[in-house]
Amino acid sequence: MNKNAIITLTLAALPLCATAQHIKYTPATSVLADTIAGRNGSVDVIGEGRMNKGLVINSLDAIAGQAAGVVTTGDNRMAMINSVRVRGTTSLTGGNDPLVIIDGVYSDIATLSTIYPADIESFAILKNAAETAPYGSRGASGVIQVTTKRGRAGKFSISYDGNIGFETVYKKIDMLDRNAYLATAEALGRYATDGGYNTDFQDAITRTGFVTNHHVAFSGGTDEQNYRASIGVMNHNAPLRNDSYNNFAAKVDLMQMAFDNHLTIDFGVFGSSQSNNNVFNLQELLYSAATLNPTFPNHMNAAGGWDKNATASQINPPGALLGKKNHNRNQNFGSHIRLKADLGHGLTAQAFGAYTYNSNENAKSAPTWVWAQGQAWRGEMKQETWLGNLSLNYHKRWAARHDINVTALTEYEATKQRGFWTSVKGFTTNALGYDNLTGAATVPYGLTGSGYDNPKLLSFMLGAEYSLLNRYTLNVNARADGSSMVGKDNRWGFFPSVSLSWDVMKEPFMKRQTVFSRLILRTGYGLTGNLGAISSYNSLNMLLPDGAIPWNGSTAVTYSTKHNVNPDLKWETRGTFNIGADMGFWHDRLIVTAEYYYSRTWDMLYEYDVPVPPFTYDKLLANLGKMSNKGLEIGASVTPVQQRDMELNVSMNMSFQKNKLISLSGNYNGENLTAADITSIGSLNGAGFHGGNNNIVYQIVGQPLGVFYLPHCTGLTKNADGTYSYAIADLDNNGRVNIEDGGDRYIAGQAMPKMFLGTNISFRYKDFDITLQVNGAFGHKIYNGTALTYMNMGAFPDYNVMKDAPKARIYDQTATDYWLEKGDYLNFDYLTIGWNVPISKTARYISSLRLSASVNNLATITSYDGLTPIINSSVVDNTLGIDDKRSYPPYRTFSIGVSIGF
């Protein structure tokens, strides 16, 4: 293996990033944020000044690397971010994405991805107990509050923001070309079909990507009434063919004050239509492009079919695979209204209501070239949500020493979700795709269905904040949630929190010192819940369709119970303790934040194997598991140069995380339920991988989630015929090697990084600025399953191999630690140069003009030998930490942008 560091660097064309810091945050537009009594803690607020300045396609791209402990993960650099983790994984089966709140409305990551980044005023990341506990059963994985831009007092204004960019793949896997493929087969005395072409299928499935963004907003009004409206359009044709994304979004917000400004009315409407043309099966396409016989053409043959190796069952011609369709359309509509009344004497009342509608359509088809008889699938999910809350707030300050804020709130949320799906096969033509399902001959039983969910949540909350001398602050919150989804004996969950903060700078003994410009100490503890693993009917005994039988000359559907009922199902509960400090030096020219946290999740949901009888079925979902997370977050920002015409800012955040699966076993109603201490969660697939010997990543009790549990390879051993195999150590010294899950495996590392880094460097000279964002991850490993597969000469010539494979002569693909590599990387995420064009004071129409040029994914420094080390290293699924023939070809984006204010 080549362990030399790989450095890919391209310079091209770039806005000033404001100082990163943690501050006390009192957002104005969240459903709870302006009703909870205060906000003590390390809420990380990311405003426009700190948002990323490169080509930002997805709203969450704007904060990538900006907030300590926040990790975004996607299959590629497309617009759709698959997941977000705030301070790691906290549940095995429950939801691990944070709660998203957009202008007071509970939402999710998918909806956030449809909001145009130019419409966002700020993000607030809530991580600690005192900040997330007021959100009760939904705050266990953190909270992201999104505040969008609103109208402001002033004359009528229009703004335009636009970008245009090109994307090029800069790295691919070196496989044998036509000449080397045929020469290697001849040297080995093996027959290889010569199709007469020299095709690089990796090039054939890629293209020059193209992305455009256009956003127009207009606003105006007075202090008593104002408005803002915007429209955004985004089109993205990614470098991989058949991979594209389009989004249209529109937003209107109105504010009106009434009754001598005692009543404030806020009203907002948002709508979006997002369509995705996705690759049907990314791994199959990339695997086929790399290993198909390079002498075959990238087009149909004279017979109307595709040339392929009949003995290579795991791959298909890439051109044929691109004939598969996988289209998705997501439509969102949301509206909200807020009435806020000043009752006098420190009393404020508020009523908030919201309605959201979401429709998600998915359509797939596979032609007869790659799927026997052809297949098509259609499905749609529709969801409506009603949300309402009432709150009363009392604020009083007296004697210039005491300040108290008390809030009482009640909230109700109801959701209706309906879905329908069907799958058909047996097409005689490929012209229909999924547009005419009646062209199929067969509708297989069990592949057509529908569903309905109607969960409800009722909440009550009481919160109080007391401040003494404007320096000592106590914050106490208590929330009770009642859910229709948990067992009847556990309808209600109670989630309290308490926090303390001390503004040391306001102490008399700090007045004479000149080093500190700020010093705040804080600590807190609170409980949050998680319902992500429970569906609406898990706790109920249900009759469901079980099959079709002949009955009285016709077909009848039978019904039966399908799962064990657990009436004791309840919330997963997470308790979090934190202690931290915010420090500023020399008039805040240097700002440092540090925070330690420890959290423990109990009553964790997991599916257990149970005996039959006494149970009706062999599986049971129960609350028995425990998990812990702890970490240290450090942020620093320094302004070494600060002059009228020149300024330099450097900010950095680091987060150290450690996770541990404490236990899974326990007692349920007198029955001792146990789960395996060692369970595989990720393995390799493809030609030659069968059985359990290809398992790579495991969950092991007592270890972090996602560890590599592998046989140890002592090197390559030469066989009698001159070929090489992997030599495997007898780790348990019993005289034989058995690589099944047992004695001859060991914990070789973890898939999740131990440390994340985000660094932003910005420099301004007069009207020009340059910004560089660098992100990194360290302390983890990656299993290079791609190299294990493509270096195996045993599969040649059915499957093509890497250029180095014939020389290495490895005829083995046993999964050992030989291909386990360090996953550390430092990625130069973007470089942006900008020019704020001076506008004459006499200009009649234009108030501001900015031009910029950016390069995204500028360079990566790593010792990892694969295409890219930036793979899934945070989401616990079968891809965690494994590079297995599915890495999206790394590409670089060159873009220019313009922003105009009128």
N, C-alpha and C positions, 0 to 999 in steps of 0.2 A: 504494500500500500504506500502511496505517495503521501507523506505527512508534511510536506512543505506548505507553508501558508500560501493561500491563494489571494492575490490582491488584484481586483479589477477596478480600474479608476478611469473615469471619463469626466473631463471638465467641460462645461458649457455654461450656457446661461442657466434676477434673483431678489425685504421688508423688515422692518425692525421688530424684534420680539421683546415685549415688555418684561420687566423683572418677574420671575416666578416666585410665588410666595403663598403660604397658607394664611388665610385671614378669617376672622369671624364673619359669617355670611348670613344675611337676612334677606333671602330672595323675595321678590315681590309678587310672583305669579304662580307659585306652586299651590296645589290644593291644601297642603298642610303648612307650607313654609311660612306663609304670612299669618297663620293662626296658631302655630306652635309657639309657646312662650319662649322666644329667644332661640339662639343657636350658639352654644359653646362647643368648641372642638376644632379639629383640623380639617374643616371643609375646604377642599381645594377648588378654587374658583378659577376657571379658565375663560377669560374674556377674549375679545377680538385680538388684542395685542399679543396674546400668547398662542392663539390658534396657529397651526402649521400654515406656512405660506406657499408651499409647493402646489402642484396641481392636486386639488382636493376633490375627489369624486364622491366619497361617502362622508356623511356628517362626522362619523367617528374617526375618519382619517385626520380630521382637524385637531384631535387631541392625542394622537398616537405619540407616545414617548414623552408627553407633557406632564402626566400625573403619576406620581409614585404609586406602585401597586396596582395599576390599571393596565391590563394586557388585552389587546385585540387580536383575534385570530381569524384568518380567512383562507380559503383554498388557493387564492391567488390575489393579485392586486386589483381584482375587479371591484365593482362598487359594493357588492353585497358582503358585509362582514358577518361571518357565521356566528361568532360568539364574542363575549366580553367577560373577563374575569377581574373582579375587584378583590384583591388580597387572596387569590387562589381559589381552589375548589373546596367547597364546604359540605358537599353531599354526594353520595354515590348514585342515587336514583332520582333525587329531587332537582329542581331548577337551580342552576349555578350562574345564570346570567343575572345581572343586577336589575332591580326595578327601575324602569324608565318613566319619568314624569315630564310631560311636555306641556308647558303652560297650564299646569294644574291637573292635567288629565293623565291617568295611569295608562301606560303604553308599553311598547316592547322595542327590542333592537330592530326588528324588521320595519316597523313603522318609522322609527327614527332615521333609517337609511333613505327614506323617501323625501325627507325635508332637505331643501336646498341649503348648503352650508352658509350662503350669504344671508339667509334669513335668521341665523342664530346669533343672539346677543351674547350668551354665555352658557357654559356648562358648570355645574356644581357637583363635585364628586363627594358623596357622603359615605364614610367608611367606618366610623367609630360608633360605639354603642349609643351614646347620647344623640347621635344624628340619625341612626337608622331605626332604633327601637320605636320611635313614634309612628313608623310605618308598619309596625306589628308583624303580622304573619307573612309579609312580603319583603321584609327588609334584611333577611339573613345574608344575602349575597351582595349587599351594598345598594346604593341608590344613586342614579344619575338624574339630576334635575336639569332640564333644558329650558332656558328662557329665550323666546324668540323676540325679534325686534318689533317694537310698537311705534305708533305715531307719537310725535313730539310737537310741542308748541313751536310755531315758526311759519315762515312762508312756504308755499307749495314747492316741493322738490321732487326731482326724478333722478334715479341712479341706474346705471347699467354696469354689470360685471360680466365679462366674457373671457373664455379661454379656448384655445385650439391647440391640440397636441398630437404628436406622432409617437408611436411605440414600436420598438424594434427588439427582437430577441437577440441576446448577446452571448448566449452559451447553450451548448447542446452536448449530448453524449457522443463520444467518438466511437462509432461502430465501424465494422468492416464495410468498405465500399464494394462495388461489383468485382473489380479485379482481385482484391484481397480475399473476398469471399470465395470466388472460384478457385484461386490458387491454394487457399487453405484446404478446401475440400479435396483437391487433387493430391496435395501433399499427404493427406491423411488416408487417401484411398477410399473416400466416401463419395457417393453419387450426390450431386447437387444439380437441380434444374437450372438451366440457363435460359431465362426469359428474354434475353437480348437487350435489356435496358440497364441503365446505371442510375437508379433512383435513390435519392435521399428522402425517405419518407418523413423524416423529422422536419425538413424544409417544406415538404409538400403540405403539411397540415398547419403551417404557420403563414403569416402575412404581416404586412406593416399595419399596425393598429392605428386607429384614428379616434380621437375623442374631442367633442365640442361641448361647451357649457355656455348657456345664455340666461341671464337673469335680469329682470327689470322690476324696479320697485318705485312706488310714488307715495308721498305722505304729505301731511300738512295739518293745520288746525291751530287751536289755542290751548291754554292751560285747562280750559273747561271742556273742550271737545276736540278730539283729534282722530286721525285715521291713518292707516297704512295698508297698502295692498301690493302684492308681488306675484310675479309669474316666473317660473324657472323651467328650462328645457335642457335635458342632458342626453347626449347620444354617445355611446361608447362601443366601438367595434374592436374587441380585444385582439391581441396577436394570434391567438388560436382560432382557426376557422370555426364557424358556427357558434362562436362565443360572443354574444353582444348584450347590451343593456341599454334600455331607454327609460327615461323618467320625465314625466310632466307633473309639475306641482303648482298650485295656486293657493294664496293665503290672503285673508282680509281680517283686519282687526280694527275695532271701533272703541272709543272711550267717550263717555258723556257724563258730566256732572250735573246734578239736579238739586232742587230744594236748598238753594243758597250754599251749594257745594257740600251739603251734609251727606249726599248719596252719590256714590261713584258706580257707574255701570260700565263693565267691560264685556265686550262681545267679540267672539272670534270664530272664523270658519276656515277650515283647511281641507284641501282635497288633493289627491295624487293618483296617478295612473302609472304603474311601473310594469314594464314587460322585460322578460329575460329569455334569450335563446341560449340555453345551456348545452354543454356537451353531454351526451346521453350517459356515457360511462368514461370518465376521464382516464382512469387507470387502463382500461381496455384499449383506448385510443393511443395513449402514449406507449404502452407495452407493444402494441402492434407496429407503430411507426418505427420503433427502435429495432425490432427483431424480425420483421418480414424480410424475405429474400430480396436483396437490393436489385436483382436482375429483373424483377417484375415491374410492369408499368403502373403508373398511377392513374389509370383509366380502365374502362371496361374493355374486354377483349372482343373479338369479332363475333363471338357467340352470344354476346349480351351479358356475360358474367364477369367475374373478377378472378384473376389468377391468384392462387394461394397454395401453400403447402398443405396437402391433405392430412399429413401427420402432425401438423401444428395446430392442435385443437383449441389452444388457449388464445389464439390471435386471429384477426381477420384483416383483409386489406383496408388500410386507413380511409381510402376514398369511399369504400362501401360503408364504413362506420360513420362517416360524416353524413350519410344518407339517413341516419337515425335522427329523430326529432325529439326535443325535450324543451317545450315552451311553457313559460309560467307568466301569468299576469296577476298583479296584485293591485287592487283598487281600494283606496282609503277615503273616508269622509269623516270629518270630525267637527263638532261645534260645541261651544261652551259659552256660558254667561255667568257673570259674577256681579252680585249686588253687595256693596259694602257701605254700611250706614254708620255715621258718627253720631252716637246717642248722647254725647256729652258726658262730663264728669268721668272721663277716662274709659268709657264703655264704647266698644265697637262691635257691631253685629255684622255677620257675613253669611250670604247664601250663595252656593255654587252649584251649578248643574252642567252636565256634559252628556253628549250623545255621540257615539262613534260607531261607524259601520265599516266592516272590512270584508272584501270578497277576494278569495284566492283561487284562481283557476290553473289547473295543470293539465297539459296534453302531451302525450308521448306516442311515438309510432316507430316501429322497426320493420324495415323492408324484408322481403323474402331472401335477399342476398345474405343477410346475417342472422335471420331468425326464421326457423322452419315455419312455413305457412304465413309468416308475417304476424304482427301483433300491433294493437292500438289500445290506448288507455286514456280515459277522460275522467277528471274529477274536479269537484268544486267544494270549497268550504266557505260558509258565510257566517259572520259573527256580528252581533249587535250588543252594545254595552251601554247601560244607563248608569250614571253616577250622580249622586247628590250629597251635599253635606251642609250642615248648619253649624255655625260657631259663634261663640261670644267671648270677647276678649276684654279684660280689665287691666288698665295700666295706671299706676300711681307712683308719684315721686314726692317725697317729703323730707323736710329738714336737710336738704342737700346731701343727705347721706344714704338714704334708703330708696331703693327702686324695686318695684315688684310688678310682674307681668303674669297674669293668670289667664289661661285659655281652657274653655270647655268645647268639645266638638262631638258631633255625631255624624256618621257617614253610612251610606247604603249604596251597594253596587250589585247590579244584576246583569248577567250575561246570557244570551241565547246563541247557541252555535248549532248550525245544521250543515251536514255534509252529504255528498253523493259521489259515488265512483263506480266505474265499470271497466272491464277489460274484455277485449274480443280478439279472436284469431281466425285464421283460415281465409286469407285474402287471395284472390286470383290475379290482382293487379296491385302494383305499388303506387299507382297514381292517386289513390284516395287518402292515404295517410290516416290521420285521426279525424278528418273532416266529414267522413261518411261511414259511420260504424255499421250501418246496415249492409255494407259490402263484405262483411266478415261472415263466415259460415257458422262459427261457434261462439257461444257465450258461456264460458266455463262456469260451473256452479261454484259459488263461494267467492268469485271475483267481481261480483256486483253487490253493492251494499249502500247503506245510508246510516247516518248517526245523528243524535240530538243530545245536547248538553244544556243545562240551565242552572249553573252554579250561582249562589248568592252569598253576599258577605255583608254583615252588619257590624258596625264598629262604634265604640265610645272611647273618648280620650280626654284626659285631664292633664294639664301641664302647668308648671309654675317656674318662674325664674326670679330669683331674688339677688340683688346686687347691693353690696355694702361699700360705701365710700368710693364707688365706681372702680373698685379694684378687686374685690372678692365676689365671685359669682357662683351661685348654686343653681343648678337646673335639674328639675325632677319632672319626669313624664311617666304616665301610666296609660296603656292602651289595652282595650279588650276587644278581641275579634271573635265573631260568631260565624262559622262557615257551614254551609249545607253539605260540604263534601266529606267532612270527617265523621267518625262514628257518633252515634246518638249520645253516648256517655261522655264525649269530649268535644261538644259543640263549641265551647268557648276556650280561647287561649288568652293568657294574660302576659303582657310584655312591658315590664317597667324599665326605667333607666334613671341613672343619676350621674351628674358630672359636676366637677369643680374646676374653676380657673382662677388664677391669681396674676393680676397685672403688676408685676414687681416694679415696673418703671414709675408707678404712681406712689411708691413708698417714699417718705421723706429722706431716708438714708441713701436713695439713689440719685438725688438731685445734683450732688457735687461730682459724681463720676462722669467721665467723658467717653468711655469705651462703648457702653450699650446705648443704643437709641430705641430699642424695644426689648422686652423680656417678659414673656408670658409662659407660665407653667400651667399644665392642665392634666386632668385625669378623669376617667369615667368608667362605668360598667353598665351593661344593659343586656336585655334578652330580646331576641328576634325569632321569627318563625319561618317555616318553609313548607309549602303545600305542593311543591312541584311534582312529587311522585304520586299524588293521589288524583284520580279522575272522579267525576261526579258520582259514580255508582260503585266504587270499590267497597264501600262499607255496607252495601245492600245486597240482598239475595235476589238475583235476577234470572228470569227465564229468557233464553236467547235461542235463535234458530240453530239446530244441531245437524240437520241433514235432510235429504229428501228420500221418501220411500213410496212404493206403489200402494195405493189404497182405494179399493172399490173402483178399480178401472182407471184411476187417475193418479196423479202424483201429489203427495201431501208432504208438508214440511213438519218435521218434529222439533220439539222444544225441550230444553233441559237447562239446568243450572250449569254454568261454565267455570266458576271459580269458588274457592272457599270464601265465606263471608267473615270479615273481621270487624265486628261492631266497635272494637276498641281503637280503631285507627285514629291517630291524632297528629298534631303538628310535629315536625322536626323542630327542635329548639336549639338555638345557638346563643351562648353567653360569651360576651366579649369584654375584656379589660384592656384599657389603653392608658399610657402615660407619655407625655411629650412636652416639648418646649419650642417656642418660637423666639428667635433671637435676631436682633438687628444691631449692626455695628457701624459707627462712624456715619451717622445720619442715614442709615439704611443703604449705604454703599455696598455693604455685605450683609446678606440675610441668610440665616441658617435655620432650618427646621429639623427636628428629630422626633421620632415617635416609635415606641415599642408597643406591640399589641400581642395579646394571647386570646385565642377563642377556642371554645370547645362546643362541639355539636353532640347532642344526645337525643335519644328517641329517634335515631336515624332509620329511615325506611329501607328495607331490603327484602327481597323475595327468598323465602326459605323452602328447602325440601322438607316435607312433613310426611309422617306415616299415614297410610290408608288401611283400615280405620286407625284412629277415631275421626280423622279428617276425611271429607268426601273426595277431595282432589289432592294431588301430591305437591301443590305449591301454595304458599301463604305469604301475603304481604304484611309485615309487622314492624313495629317500632322498637328495635333492640340495639342498633349499632351506635358506635361512638367514634368521633374523629376530632382531631385538634389541628389548629393552624397557629403559627406564631411567626413574627417577623419584626424587622427593623426597617424603618423608612427614613431616609436622610435627603434633604433638599438643600441646595446652596445656590445663591445668585450673587454675582459680584458685578459692579460697574466700575472697572478700573479707569475708564476715560469718560468724562462727562463735561462736555463743553458745548457752546452754542452751535458750532458747526461740525462737531465730531462727538460720537458716543459709541462706546463698546460695552456690550452686555454679554455675560457668559452665565448660563444657568445650567444646573445639573440636578438630576434626582436619581437616587439609587434605592432599590427595595430588595431586601433579603427575606426570603420566604422559606418556611419549613412546614411540611404537612406530615401528619401521621395518622394512619388507620389504627385506632386503639383496639377496637373489638367489634365483632359482629354477632356473637352468640349471646343467648340470654334465655329468660324464662317467660313463657307466654301461657297464662292461665294454667299453671302447674305443669306445662309441657316444656321440656328443655329443648330449645331450638338451636341448632348449630349450623354454621356455614363453614365451608372449606377455608382454612387459613391461607392457602395458596390457590389463586384462581387466575387463569389466563384471560387477558383482556385484549391482546393484540398479537396477530400472527402474520406470516407471509403467505401469499398465494401465487398461483401461476403454475406453469409446467413443472412437474416433478415434486410439488409440495403437497404432501398428503399426510393425514394423521396429525398427532399432537407434537411431533418433533420440530415443527416449524413455529411453535409458540415463542414469542419474543418478550412481550411486556406483560407484567403481572400486577395484580393487587395482592399484597401479602400483609396480613395482620402484624402490626408492630413496625411497619415500614411506611415510607411515603407512598402515596398513590402513584402507580406507574413506575415500577422498577424493572430493570432488565435482569431476568433470571435465566442464565445461559450456561451451556457447557463451556469449559475453558479449552481454547485451542493453544497448544504449545508450539505450533508452527505447521509447516507443510511437510508431509512425508512422501518420499518417492516410492512409487509402486514398481512392481517388477517389469511392467511394460514401459517404464519411463515417464508415466504420468504422475500427477501429484494429487494427494488428498489431504484433508484437514486432520491433523493428529489431535486427538481429544484426551484430556487428562482424566485419570481415574480419581476423582476428588474424594470419594469416600473410602478409597484404598481397600476395596473388597475384591480386587482381582479381576473385575470386569467393568466395562463401560456401558452404562444404561442412561441414555439421554432423555428418557421419558421424565416427566415432572417428578424429580426425586433427588437422590443422593449425588448424582454427577452434574448438578447445576449449582450455580452460586449467584449471589446478588452482585452484578457487575457495574451498577450505576443506576442513576435515575433519569427519567425522560423529561421531568419538569426542571427548568432552570432554578438554581439556588439564588441567583441575583439578576436583576434587570437594571438597565442603565438608560437614561435619556439625557441628552445634552443638546443645548441650543446655543449657538454663537451668532450674535448679530452685531453688525457694524454699520454706522451711518456717517456719511460725510456730506454735509449740506443736504441736497435733495436726493442723494443716492444712498442706497442701502443694500446690504448683502446679508443673507441669512443661511446658516448651515444647521441642519438637524441630524444628529447622530444617535442611533438607538442600538442597544446591544443586549445580549443574554449570555449568562455564564454559569458554569457548574453543572451542566447537564451533558447527556450523550445522545447520539443518534445512531440507529442501526441502519447501515447502508445495505438494505436488502436488494436495491437495484444492482449494485456491484456484485453481490453474491450470485444473483441470477445471471447477469450478463457476462460474468467471467467464467461461467461453467461451460467447458467445452463438451461436456456430455450431452448437451442439448443441440449441438451443432451437427449438421447444417439445417435441421428443421427450424431452429431459431438462430438468428444472427447473434453475434457476440461482439464484445468490445475489441478494439484494435490490439490491446495488450493481451487478450486472452490466449491466442495461439502460442505466444512465447511463454506465458505462465504455465500452460498445460495442466490446468486444474480440472479434474474430472470428478467434481464433487460439489454439492450445494447443501451440505449439512449446515444448519444454522448454529453457529458457535459465536464466541466473542471476537473472532478474527476480524469481522467487519463492523465491530462496535467502535465508533469514533467519537472524539470530543465534538460537542455541538457548539462550543463558544463562537460567537461572532460579534463583529462590530459593523453595523450597516450605516452608510451615509445615505440617509433617507431622502433628503432633497437639498438642493442648492438653488437659491433664488436671488436674482439681482433685480432691484426695483428702482424706478425713477419717479418721484413725485414732481410732475412737471409744474414749474411756477406758472401761476395764473395771474394775469394782470388784475389789479383791483377794479379796473374799469370794464372788465369783461362782463358782458350783459347776460349771457346765458350759462356759460360753463363756470362752475364753482370749484371743481377739483378734477384732476386728471392724473392717473397713475398708469405707467407701463411697466411690465415685468416679464422676465424670462426665467424659466425653471428647468432643472433636470431632476427627475425623480428616480430613486433607486440608483444613485450615482455610483456607488462602489460598495463592496463587501470584503472585509478582512476576516478570514477564517482558515483553519487548518482542515476543515471538512472536505473530503474528496468528491462529494456528490455535486449535483447541480446547484443546490442552495441549502444552507443550514436553516433557512427560515421556513420551517414546516410546523405542523401542529405539535406544540410542546406544552399545551395548557388544558385542552379539552380531553376528558377521559373517555376515549372510545377506541375502536380497533386500529386507528391510525396514529395514536399517541406515540411520538418518538421514533416512528418507523418510516424511513424513506423506501417505499416499496413500489417503484415503477409508476408513481403517480404525481411527482413534483411538476407543477406547472412550469413551463419553460421561462426562466428568468428574463425579464425584459426591462428596458430603460425607456423613460418617457421624456420627450423634449417638448416644451410648451411655451407659448407666449400668452400674455393676458393683458387686458385693459379694463380699467375702472374709471367711469366718468360720472361726475355729479353735476346736475343741472339745477 
